[in-house]
C-alpha cells in the first residue's frame, strides 16, 4: 500500500482523545486505528505485541527481526490519537485530496508521520537480511493529553531487556522534515480555593471560593512574568506558565464553596516537574499568607528534551535527510513530544516527520502528500545506512 492510501485510511478512522470531555463513543479513543494497524503489520508477517493501557486504548508494537543477532535497534514511534474536531470547516474524516494536499483531522498530527513510518517499515520488512538493525514501530495512545502510551512503552520487557545505548528512536511529529532535538516539557496541576456554600440571598453566611481565587490569580500572573524574566535556555528561551481553565460554583443562586484553575507550566532541560510545582507552591505561600489555597500534585508530567541526548543520531539521520533534499535544519521547539520520555529512559531520541506544526490542530488540517513520500524515503535510507 502506498503512503497516501494508508494515510487516507487512517484519517477516515476517528481516534479523538477526549481529554476528559464527554464525546460520542464512535469518535473517541484509538481502538479503530489500533485494529487497522495490527492487520497492516500482521498481513506482512510482522511479529506484533498489543498492550492494554485503558479500556479501548491499546499500544501496538510491530517488530522487524532480521536474521542473526542484530546489535542495534531502531524504534519508530507515532501516536494514534488526535485532538477533537470542534470548529473544523472541513469533513474531519473525509481524507479529501486536493492540490497535492490531504485534508482531515490527524492528517498532519500525526497520522501523516505514522503513514510514512509504516510504509517505510513495510518496505524494509521485505528487504530484511543479516546485518540490518532490528526495526520496531510503536503506535501509542494518549500523546495529546497524558503521555500514558509512551510511558508504558519504556517499561515494556522487550525494551527494558536491551542496553539503551543500542537503541535509537525517531518520534513522528510534523517537523517539515527537519530534525527537532530539543523541546520544552510540560507539567500540569490544579490550583484550588475552598469556601463555604450558602443561599445567595444571604451571602454573608458563606465564604465565596471564587472571590478567594480572584485574590490569588494576580500573584499567579506575577509569577508567570517572573519566570519569563529568568535566564532561559539558549535555544528554547524561558520557562513559561499559563492558566488554561477555571471552574467553580454550582448555580448562580448559591455561594460557591469551590473554585479551581488548571495550570500549565513548560519546563526547560534540567528542570523537574516536582521542582516546578514546588517553586510555584512556595511563591504563592509567600504572597498569599492570608488567602487559603491548595496546589495539587501534578496530573501530567512530561520532561523536556535536551539537545545533548542524541548527537550521533542527529548526525546519522541528518545525512539521510541531506542526501534526499539537499539541506538539513535542526530545530528546538516550545511544545512537548514522546521523545522526552524515551530520553528520560536513556534512549537517544529525536523528532522528525512530514508536515508543519502550523497545520496541526487547525480547522482545516492538511498535509502535503509530497512530504509524506520524502519522509518515507528518508526513513528507509536511514535504517539501511545503519546496516553492518
VEXLUMDREN-134884 format. One record per residue (C-alpha): x, y, z. Coordinates in steps of 0.02 Angstrom, whole numbers, padded with zeros to 5 digits. Layout:
@x: X&y: Y&z: Z
...
***
This chain:
@x: 00000&y: 00000&z: 00000
@x: 00066&y: 00172&z: -00044
@x: 00085&y: 00306&z: 00089
@x: -00057&y: 00416&z: 00026
@x: -00184&y: 00275&z: 00028
@x: -00129&y: 00222&z: 00201
@x: -00146&y: 00398&z: 00269
@x: -00318&y: 00417&z: 00191
@x: -00375&y: 00257&z: 00278
@x: -00305&y: 00317&z: 00444
@x: -00388&y: 00488&z: 00432
@x: -00556&y: 00403&z: 00400
@x: -00541&y: 00313&z: 00567
@x: -00587&y: 00432&z: 00711
@x: -00466&y: 00421&z: 00857
@x: -00505&y: 00577&z: 00958
@x: -00428&y: 00598&z: 01129
@x: -00574&y: 00668&z: 01230
@x: -00457&y: 00748&z: 01357
@x: -00581&y: 00723&z: 01498
@x: -00732&y: 00779&z: 01398
@x: -00888&y: 00678&z: 01359
@x: -00891&y: 00648&z: 01170
@x: -00981&y: 00521&z: 01059
@x: -00913&y: 00345&z: 01082
@x: -00897&y: 00319&z: 00895
@x: -00769&y: 00459&z: 00885
@x: -00658&y: 00435&z: 01036
@x: -00506&y: 00331&z: 01079
@x: -00382&y: 00238&z: 00971
@x: -00461&y: 00065&z: 00952
@x: -00507&y: 00083&z: 00767
@x: -00331&y: 00139&z: 00718
@x: -00254&y: 00002&z: 00826
@x: -00355&y: -00134&z: 00742
@x: -00314&y: -00068&z: 00569
@x: -00128&y: -00057&z: 00602
@x: -00124&y: -00228&z: 00683
@x: -00197&y: -00302&z: 00523
@x: -00074&y: -00199&z: 00419
@x: 00076&y: -00271&z: 00512
@x: 00011&y: -00449&z: 00526
@x: -00027&y: -00456&z: 00339
@x: 00157&y: -00430&z: 00302
@x: 00206&y: -00564&z: 00430
@x: 00274&y: -00449&z: 00564
@x: 00275&y: -00501&z: 00745
@x: 00163&y: -00387&z: 00850
@x: 00126&y: -00352&z: 01033
@x: -00031&y: -00265&z: 01093
@x: -00037&y: -00189&z: 01267
@x: -00197&y: -00128&z: 01350
@x: -00170&y: 00039&z: 01435
@x: -00352&y: 00085&z: 01467
@x: -00518&y: 00012&z: 01407
@x: -00522&y: 00034&z: 01218
@x: -00347&y: 00106&z: 01218
@x: -00204&y: -00009&z: 01169
@x: -00024&y: 00018&z: 01119
@x: 00029&y: -00083&z: 00968
@x: 00210&y: -00130&z: 00933
@x: 00273&y: -00216&z: 00775
@x: 00445&y: -00296&z: 00753
@x: 00557&y: -00325&z: 00603
@x: 00682&y: -00456&z: 00662
@x: 00822&y: -00481&z: 00534
@x: 00921&y: -00644&z: 00533
@x: 01060&y: -00660&z: 00659
@x: 01077&y: -00561&z: 00818
@x: 01066&y: -00375&z: 00775
@x: 01171&y: -00264&z: 00887
@x: 01063&y: -00110&z: 00857
@x: 00877&y: -00073&z: 00870
@x: 00792&y: 00074&z: 00784
@x: 00623&y: 00124&z: 00856
@x: 00493&y: 00218&z: 00755
@x: 00358&y: 00293&z: 00867
@x: 00195&y: 00378&z: 00818
@x: 00042&y: 00417&z: 00923
@x: -00130&y: 00358&z: 00867
@x: -00237&y: 00492&z: 00949
@x: -00291&y: 00661&z: 00883
@x: -00363&y: 00817&z: 00961
@x: -00553&y: 00846&z: 00950
@x: -00640&y: 00915&z: 00795
@x: -00730&y: 01067&z: 00867
@x: -00744&y: 01210&z: 00742
@x: -00675&y: 01115&z: 00592
@x: -00728&y: 01186&z: 00424
@x: -00693&y: 01026&z: 00326
@x: -00753&y: 00847&z: 00344
@x: -00632&y: 00792&z: 00482
@x: -00636&y: 00611&z: 00423
@x: -00658&y: 00639&z: 00237
@x: -00474&y: 00622&z: 00187
@x: -00506&y: 00737&z: 00039
@x: -00360&y: 00758&z: -00081
@x: -00344&y: 00923&z: -00172
@x: -00198&y: 01018&z: -00248
@x: -00069&y: 00897&z: -00180
@x: -00136&y: 00903&z: -00002
@x: -00233&y: 00777&z: 00102
@x: -00359&y: 00853&z: 00223
@x: -00430&y: 00788&z: 00387
@x: -00407&y: 00779&z: 00575
@x: -00241&y: 00698&z: 00611
@x: -00177&y: 00712&z: 00432
@x: -00035&y: 00819&z: 00495
@x: -00031&y: 00773&z: 00680
@x: 00018&y: 00638&z: 00669
@x: -00061&y: 00508&z: 00555
@x: 00045&y: 00577&z: 00412
@x: 00203&y: 00536&z: 00507
@x: 00130&y: 00367&z: 00556
@x: 00093&y: 00326&z: 00374
@x: 00270&y: 00372&z: 00319
@x: 00344&y: 00265&z: 00457
@x: 00229&y: 00118&z: 00424
@x: 00261&y: 00114&z: 00236
@x: 00448&y: 00128&z: 00267
@x: 00432&y: -00016&z: 00392
@x: 00341&y: -00121&z: 00260
@x: 00475&y: -00089&z: 00129
@x: 00615&y: -00130&z: 00250
@x: 00524&y: -00286&z: 00310
@x: 00529&y: -00355&z: 00132
@x: 00716&y: -00317&z: 00122
@x: 00765&y: -00385&z: 00292
@x: 00930&y: -00476&z: 00294
@x: 01076&y: -00511&z: 00409
@x: 01169&y: -00355&z: 00460
@x: 01017&y: -00241&z: 00466
@x: 00965&y: -00168&z: 00633
@x: 00808&y: -00230&z: 00716
@x: 00667&y: -00111&z: 00672
@x: 00524&y: -00084&z: 00794
@x: 00371&y: 00025&z: 00765
@x: 00265&y: 00079&z: 00914
@x: 00091&y: 00152&z: 00887
@x: 00048&y: 00231&z: 01054
@x: -00102&y: 00307&z: 01140
@x: -00133&y: 00471&z: 01232
@x: 00005&y: 00584&z: 01171
@x: -00115&y: 00730&z: 01155
@x: -00163&y: 00731&z: 01338
@x: -00067&y: 00621&z: 01459
@x: 00081&y: 00530&z: 01376
@x: 00022&y: 00365&z: 01450
@x: 00063&y: 00268&z: 01293
@x: 00248&y: 00309&z: 01279
@x: 00271&y: 00292&z: 01467
@x: 00207&y: 00113&z: 01452
@x: 00324&y: 00077&z: 01306
@x: 00481&y: 00123&z: 01402
@x: 00431&y: -00001&z: 01537
@x: 00396&y: -00149&z: 01423
@x: 00505&y: -00305&z: 01448
@x: 00562&y: -00310&z: 01265
@x: 00636&y: -00136&z: 01283
@x: 00700&y: -00145&z: 01462
@x: 00798&y: -00302&z: 01418
@x: 00903&y: -00203&z: 01294
@x: 01052&y: -00091&z: 01326
@x: 00982&y: 00085&z: 01298
@x: 01143&y: 00129&z: 01208
@x: 01095&y: 00004&z: 01072
@x: 00930&y: 00091&z: 01033
@x: 00895&y: 00247&z: 00930
@x: 00719&y: 00317&z: 00922
@x: 00632&y: 00429&z: 00796
@x: 00468&y: 00506&z: 00855
@x: 00343&y: 00561&z: 00725
@x: 00283&y: 00741&z: 00732
@x: 00260&y: 00871&z: 00595
@x: 00434&y: 00949&z: 00586
@x: 00440&y: 00999&z: 00399
@x: 00569&y: 00861&z: 00375
@x: 00685&y: 00949&z: 00498
@x: 00761&y: 00865&z: 00650
@x: 00698&y: 00925&z: 00819
@x: 00825&y: 00879&z: 00952
@x: 00767&y: 00994&z: 01092
@x: 00598&y: 01044&z: 01158
@x: 00512&y: 01100&z: 01317
@x: 00425&y: 00984&z: 01437
@x: 00258&y: 01009&z: 01524
@x: 00186&y: 00987&z: 01697
@x: 00005&y: 01025&z: 01741
@x: -00086&y: 01038&z: 01905
@x: -00238&y: 01119&z: 01988
@x: -00241&y: 01274&z: 02097
@x: -00391&y: 01265&z: 02214
@x: -00482&y: 01378&z: 02335
@x: -00617&y: 01314&z: 02452
@x: -00760&y: 01408&z: 02531
@x: -00925&y: 01382&z: 02620
@x: -01085&y: 01372&z: 02520
@x: -01250&y: 01452&z: 02566
@x: -01400&y: 01532&z: 02482
@x: -01354&y: 01684&z: 02380
@x: -01487&y: 01788&z: 02466
@x: -01380&y: 01784&z: 02623
@x: -01202&y: 01780&z: 02555
@x: -01131&y: 01841&z: 02721
@x: -01165&y: 01667&z: 02792
@x: -01047&y: 01584&z: 02672
@x: -00872&y: 01604&z: 02602
@x: -00857&y: 01634&z: 02415
@x: -00719&y: 01525&z: 02340
@x: -00722&y: 01623&z: 02177
@x: -00682&y: 01784&z: 02270
@x: -00536&y: 01695&z: 02354
@x: -00471&y: 01635&z: 02186
@x: -00487&y: 01811&z: 02116
@x: -00367&y: 01870&z: 02252
@x: -00241&y: 01731&z: 02215
@x: -00235&y: 01746&z: 02025
@x: -00142&y: 01914&z: 02017
@x: 00002&y: 01830&z: 02108
@x: -00004&y: 01686&z: 01983
@x: 00012&y: 01810&z: 01840
@x: 00155&y: 01894&z: 01933
@x: 00243&y: 01726&z: 01948
@x: 00220&y: 01694&z: 01761
@x: 00305&y: 01860&z: 01724
@x: 00443&y: 01817&z: 01848
@x: 00477&y: 01652&z: 01757
@x: 00482&y: 01738&z: 01588
@x: 00614&y: 01859&z: 01653
@x: 00732&y: 01725&z: 01717
@x: 00882&y: 01669&z: 01612
@x: 00822&y: 01539&z: 01488
@x: 00889&y: 01401&z: 01378
@x: 00999&y: 01463&z: 01235
@x: 00886&y: 01382&z: 01105
@x: 00718&y: 01362&z: 01194
@x: 00705&y: 01528&z: 01284
@x: 00620&y: 01548&z: 01452
@x: 00509&y: 01434&z: 01552
@x: 00326&y: 01483&z: 01546
@x: 00168&y: 01467&z: 01650
@x: -00013&y: 01489&z: 01597
@x: -00186&y: 01463&z: 01670
@x: -00297&y: 01374&z: 01545
@x: -00465&y: 01338&z: 01628
@x: -00563&y: 01396&z: 01779
@x: -00715&y: 01314&z: 01856
@x: -00817&y: 01345&z: 02014
@x: -00990&y: 01356&z: 02085
@x: -01146&y: 01250&z: 02068
@x: -01278&y: 01380&z: 02025
@x: -01299&y: 01567&z: 02014
@x: -01403&y: 01571&z: 02173
@x: -01277&y: 01476&z: 02279
@x: -01119&y: 01548&z: 02355
@x: -00982&y: 01435&z: 02284
@x: -00882&y: 01326&z: 02401
@x: -00752&y: 01277&z: 02271
@x: -00651&y: 01357&z: 02131
@x: -00509&y: 01276&z: 02031
@x: -00389&y: 01335&z: 01897
@x: -00287&y: 01218&z: 01786
@x: -00106&y: 01273&z: 01772
@x: 00013&y: 01232&z: 01628
@x: 00200&y: 01252&z: 01660
@x: 00325&y: 01225&z: 01520
@x: 00491&y: 01151&z: 01577
@x: 00667&y: 01180&z: 01516
@x: 00801&y: 01043&z: 01507
@x: 00866&y: 01011&z: 01682
@x: 00703&y: 01059&z: 01768
@x: 00595&y: 00927&z: 01852
@x: 00405&y: 00926&z: 01862
@x: 00412&y: 00910&z: 02051
@x: 00531&y: 01057&z: 02066
@x: 00419&y: 01167&z: 01958
@x: 00266&y: 01129&z: 02063
@x: 00359&y: 01160&z: 02225
@x: 00427&y: 01327&z: 02164
@x: 00251&y: 01383&z: 02119
@x: 00183&y: 01324&z: 02287
@x: 00320&y: 01417&z: 02382
@x: 00292&y: 01577&z: 02282
@x: 00106&y: 01580&z: 02321
@x: 00140&y: 01533&z: 02501
@x: 00244&y: 01690&z: 02522
@x: 00121&y: 01803&z: 02429
@x: -00046&y: 01735&z: 02492
@x: -00019&y: 01710&z: 02677
@x: -00196&y: 01765&z: 02720
@x: -00284&y: 01678&z: 02574
@x: -00310&y: 01490&z: 02592
@x: -00269&y: 01392&z: 02435
@x: -00209&y: 01220&z: 02383
@x: -00089&y: 01167&z: 02246
@x: -00125&y: 00987&z: 02195
@x: 00003&y: 00858&z: 02142
@x: 00029&y: 00860&z: 01953
@x: -00091&y: 00761&z: 01845
@x: 00026&y: 00771&z: 01695
@x: 00215&y: 00771&z: 01695
@x: 00324&y: 00759&z: 01540
@x: 00508&y: 00807&z: 01542
@x: 00597&y: 00923&z: 01421
@x: 00709&y: 00857&z: 01283
@x: 00888&y: 00918&z: 01295
@x: 00997&y: 00934&z: 01140
@x: 01139&y: 00838&z: 01223
@x: 01047&y: 00671&z: 01219
@x: 01069&y: 00618&z: 01038
@x: 01213&y: 00697&z: 00940
@x: 01261&y: 00536&z: 00848
@x: 01081&y: 00502&z: 00800
@x: 01062&y: 00681&z: 00737
@x: 01217&y: 00660&z: 00630
@x: 01162&y: 00494&z: 00556
@x: 00982&y: 00544&z: 00519
@x: 01045&y: 00713&z: 00456
@x: 01148&y: 00627&z: 00322
@x: 00995&y: 00536&z: 00256
@x: 00892&y: 00696&z: 00256
@x: 01027&y: 00796&z: 00167
@x: 01053&y: 00660&z: 00037
@x: 00868&y: 00669&z: -00009
@x: 00827&y: 00855&z: -00001
@x: 00998&y: 00938&z: -00005
@x: 00980&y: 01035&z: 00158
@x: 00969&y: 00999&z: 00343
@x: 00885&y: 01102&z: 00478
@x: 00899&y: 01061&z: 00664
@x: 00767&y: 01146&z: 00770
@x: 00716&y: 01173&z: 00951
@x: 00529&y: 01187&z: 00987
@x: 00419&y: 01250&z: 01131
@x: 00298&y: 01103&z: 01125
@x: 00321&y: 00932&z: 01205
@x: 00329&y: 00758&z: 01125
@x: 00351&y: 00575&z: 01168
@x: 00537&y: 00590&z: 01131
@x: 00572&y: 00662&z: 01304
@x: 00504&y: 00506&z: 01391
@x: 00622&y: 00399&z: 01287
@x: 00772&y: 00508&z: 01328
@x: 00724&y: 00502&z: 01512
@x: 00744&y: 00313&z: 01494
@x: 00919&y: 00348&z: 01422
@x: 00866&y: 00307&z: 01243
@x: 00930&y: 00436&z: 01116
@x: 00779&y: 00506&z: 01026
@x: 00740&y: 00644&z: 00902
@x: 00580&y: 00710&z: 00825
@x: 00555&y: 00701&z: 00636
@x: 00413&y: 00695&z: 00513
@x: 00318&y: 00768&z: 00365
@x: 00204&y: 00919&z: 00381
@x: 00212&y: 01079&z: 00482
@x: 00155&y: 01110&z: 00660
@x: 00067&y: 01264&z: 00589
@x: -00063&y: 01146&z: 00513
@x: -00083&y: 01037&z: 00669
@x: -00247&y: 01053&z: 00767
@x: -00317&y: 01177&z: 00641
@x: -00494&y: 01195&z: 00575
@x: -00440&y: 01132&z: 00402
@x: -00293&y: 01020&z: 00448
@x: -00193&y: 00958&z: 00299
@x: -00025&y: 00889&z: 00245
@x: 00073&y: 00896&z: 00083
@x: 00073&y: 00725&z: 00002
@x: 00247&y: 00750&z: -00070
@x: 00319&y: 00769&z: 00105
@x: 00243&y: 00601&z: 00154
@x: 00338&y: 00517&z: 00014
@x: 00502&y: 00606&z: 00051
@x: 00489&y: 00560&z: 00236
@x: 00463&y: 00378&z: 00189
@x: 00620&y: 00381&z: 00080
@x: 00724&y: 00466&z: 00216
@x: 00672&y: 00338&z: 00347
@x: 00714&y: 00193&z: 00231
@x: 00883&y: 00269&z: 00189
@x: 00921&y: 00298&z: 00372
@x: 00885&y: 00119&z: 00428
@x: 00984&y: 00045&z: 00283
@x: 01129&y: 00161&z: 00322
@x: 01144&y: 00079&z: 00493
@x: 01167&y: -00095&z: 00421
@x: 01335&y: -00178&z: 00453
***
